[in-house]
Amino acid sequence: MLAEAVRAATESRPEARVTTELIEGSPARTLRDQTGEATELVIGSRGLGGFAGALLGSKVLHVAGHAPGAVVVVRADADKPYGEIVVGVDDSAEGETVLAYAFEQARLRGCVLRAVHAWRPPGPGLVPEFPYEVEKVHRFHQHMVRDRLAAWPEKFPEVEVVEDVQSAHPVQALTDASTRADLVVVGSRGRGAVGSVVLGSVSRGVLHHAHCPVAVIRS
């Protein structure tokens, strides 16, 4: 299996230096332990041994939620390039780390960066009475996204940025954007009632439903 992995890697990138290591132990724990000095950990959403089974098994979710740095989960059918990176933007403390990774990926790949922010409207009975109030809320979120992105074009002038602010559930907005993306970048922690869990509801939902590779970033 390792020899086949080396062959596939060198065929894809002959200039890359590839090393292998055979380790006994729990796949999830072993991979997590290997990430201490790594830039990224890349795993498949389906695979052999410890990763066989569900569309996105508990071991993959465990690695994505606990490994430090960036964990990239790749789907087997994600092989068509679109030239676009999608990043989820919010007002969380880890947002800068997520944006830094997304901008760097867009630069390295020569891709457009689509910054997606989805805000959920109030529930039934709480919707503002006048349409202009909804528009006012929408403008507030647009300004927030613009403020979060303001410093990055100077650091990455070669990256074209598209601001995409929607009134929708964040998982749905990011999943829809993933149909035309090479990578979706999200943070690892949730917000509100799920803020205390290791892998938040948005990142978990995107991992389950995205149509392209997903990078989960822990700050």
N, C-alpha and C positions, 0 to 999 in steps of 0.2 A: 504493500500500500504506500509506504514512504517512497519507494523507488518510482512509482507511478506519479506521485505528487511532484517529485523533482523533475520528471520528464515533462509534465504539463506546465510547470512553472518556467522552465528554461525554454520551452518552445514558445511560450507567450512573451517572455522577456529574456533573450539570450544574454544580455549584459548583466543580469541580476546574479548576485551570489546567493546560493541556496544552501542551507544547512538543514539537517534533520536530527530529531531526537526521539527515541522510543522510551516512554515512561509508563510505569505501572501505577495505577491508581484511579480515582474518580475523575472522569473526563472534565467535568465542570470545575472541580477544585484545582485540578492540575493546570488547566488553562488559565484560570484566575491567578494562580501563583506565578505563572510565567510572564505576567504582564508588568512586573515591577519596573523594568527598565525599557520596555517596548514603547514605540510610538503608537502602534495600533495592534489590536487583536482582531483577526478576521475569521469568522466562522460561517458555516452554512446553516440555513434554516431547516434543512433536512440533511441526513447523512447516514453514516454507518455507525454501528456500535451504540455509544451513548447518546447519539443524536437521532436515532431512528424513531419513527412513530408519528406523532401529531405534526400538523402544519408548522407549529412553532412550539417545541417541547419545553418542559419546565427547566431542563438543563441549560438551554439557550437563554431563557429568560433569567436564570440565575447568574450566568456569566455576564449578560448585558447589564444586570442590575448591580453587580458587586465588583466587577473588574475596574481598576482605576484607568483613567484616560479614555481613549476612544475604542469602542467595540463596534465593528462593522459586521452586520448580518446580511449575507448574500443569498438571494433566491436563485434556484437552479435555472430559471427561465429569464434571468436578468442579463441579457447579452446584446440588446439593441441600444446604441448610443443616441442620445437626444441633444446633447450639448447644453444641459441645464442642471444645476444643483438647486435643491429646495432646502430652505432652512426655516424651522419654526421659530418665530420671534415672540417673546413675551417680556414682561417686566420683572422676571425673576432675577435673583442675584447671580445665578450661573449663566445668564444669558450671554455675557461677554465671552466666556469660554466657548460656548456653542458657536457664536458668530465668528470668532477667530478661526476655529476649525473649518467652518463653511467657506469663509473667504479664501483661506489657504487652498482648500480643495478646488474651488472655482478657478483660482489662479493657476494651479498646477495642471488642471485639465483643460484650460482655455474655455471654460463654460460661463454662461450667464448664471447669475445667482438670483433666484426668486425667493424673496423674503415674505413668508406667509404668516399672517396674524389673523386668527379667527376669534371673534368675540361673540359670546352667546347672548342673545336677547333675553329679556325677562320672561318668566313663565306666564302662563295664561292668567289674565286678570291684572297683570302688572305691566303690560305693554303701554308705552306712552300714548296718550290720546291723540296727539297731533303728529303728523309725519315729520314735521321739521325737528321735533325732539329726537326722533330716531336718527335723523341725519346729523344732528348735533353730537350724539353719542358716537356715530361713525367717524366724524371728523376728529373727535377726541382720540380715538384709537389710531387714526392715521397719523396724527401729530406724535403720538407715543412711539410708533414705529419709526417715523422720520428722525426723532431724537435718538433712538437706539442705534440707528444706522449712520448718524451724522459724521462720526469720526473715521469710519472705515474706508470711504472712497479715497481719502488722502493716503492711507496706508496701502491700499490696493487699487491704484488708479486704472489698472488694466482690466478690472472686473466690472462688467456691466451689471447693474442691480435693478431688478424689477420689484416694486412694492406691491404686494397683493394682500389687501385688507378685506376681510369678508365677515358677514354676519352668519356664522355657521358654527357647528361643533368642530373643535380643532382637529380631531381625528379624521373627520370626513373631509375637511379642507386639505389636510396634508396627504391623505390617501388619494384624493382626486388629483392633486398636483403630481403625485408619484407616477401617474400613468404616462407622463411625458418627461420624466426626470431620470438622470443617471444615478442620483444619490439623494436621499432625504436625511437631513441632520436634525436631531432633536436632543433635548436635555434628558437627564435620567430621572429627575425627581418630579413628582406630581405637585398639584397645588390644592389649596382649600382642604376639603375633608380627606383627601388622599395625600396630602403633603408630607406625611410622616413615612410613607412606604418608600422602599428603596427604588423601585421602578414604578414611576407614576402612571396614571391611567392613560394619559395621552401617548407617552412613549410606548407603553405596552400595546395600546390599540394600533398605533402605526406599525409596530413590529409585526403584528398579526395580519394586517390588511394591505400594507404597501405593495406596490407592483414593481419596486426596484430595491436595490440595496439600501439599508438603513444604518446610519451611524448614530450610536447612542454615546453622548459625551458626559462624563462625570467631571465636575470641577474639583 
